[in-house]
Amino acid sequence: MRFSMLQQKEVIEAGNGRFIGFVIDAEVSKETGYVTAFLIAEPRKYLGFF
């Protein structure tokens, strides 16, 4: 899977089903080339004045 496709996926907490955010970056091990962590952006909260 391309990283650009991964950035469009929602990250959901498995325990309670809460939406956490979207992947914005990844940490890759120099030795193995494997992804070791993802950086997740918090969901934006919109203030509605409608």
Contacts in CASP RR format, 6 or more apart in sequence:
PFRMAT RR
TARGET T0000
AUTHOR 0000-0000-0000
METHOD contacts of the structure
MODEL  1
MRFSMLQQKEVIEAGNGRFIGFVIDAEVSKETGYVTAFLIAEPRKYLGFF
3 26 0 8 1.000
6 23 0 8 1.000
6 26 0 8 1.000
7 22 0 8 1.000
7 23 0 8 1.000
7 24 0 8 1.000
8 22 0 8 1.000
9 22 0 8 1.000
9 23 0 8 1.000
10 19 0 8 1.000
10 21 0 8 1.000
10 22 0 8 1.000
11 19 0 8 1.000
11 20 0 8 1.000
11 21 0 8 1.000
11 22 0 8 1.000
11 23 0 8 1.000
11 38 0 8 1.000
11 40 0 8 1.000
12 18 0 8 1.000
12 19 0 8 1.000
12 20 0 8 1.000
13 19 0 8 1.000
13 20 0 8 1.000
19 43 0 8 1.000
20 40 0 8 1.000
20 42 0 8 1.000
20 43 0 8 1.000
21 40 0 8 1.000
21 41 0 8 1.000
21 42 0 8 1.000
21 43 0 8 1.000
22 40 0 8 1.000
22 41 0 8 1.000
23 38 0 8 1.000
23 39 0 8 1.000
23 40 0 8 1.000
23 41 0 8 1.000
24 39 0 8 1.000
24 40 0 8 1.000
24 41 0 8 1.000
25 38 0 8 1.000
25 39 0 8 1.000
26 35 0 8 1.000
26 37 0 8 1.000
26 38 0 8 1.000
26 39 0 8 1.000
27 35 0 8 1.000
27 36 0 8 1.000
27 37 0 8 1.000
27 38 0 8 1.000
27 39 0 8 1.000
28 34 0 8 1.000
28 35 0 8 1.000
28 36 0 8 1.000
29 35 0 8 1.000
29 36 0 8 1.000
END
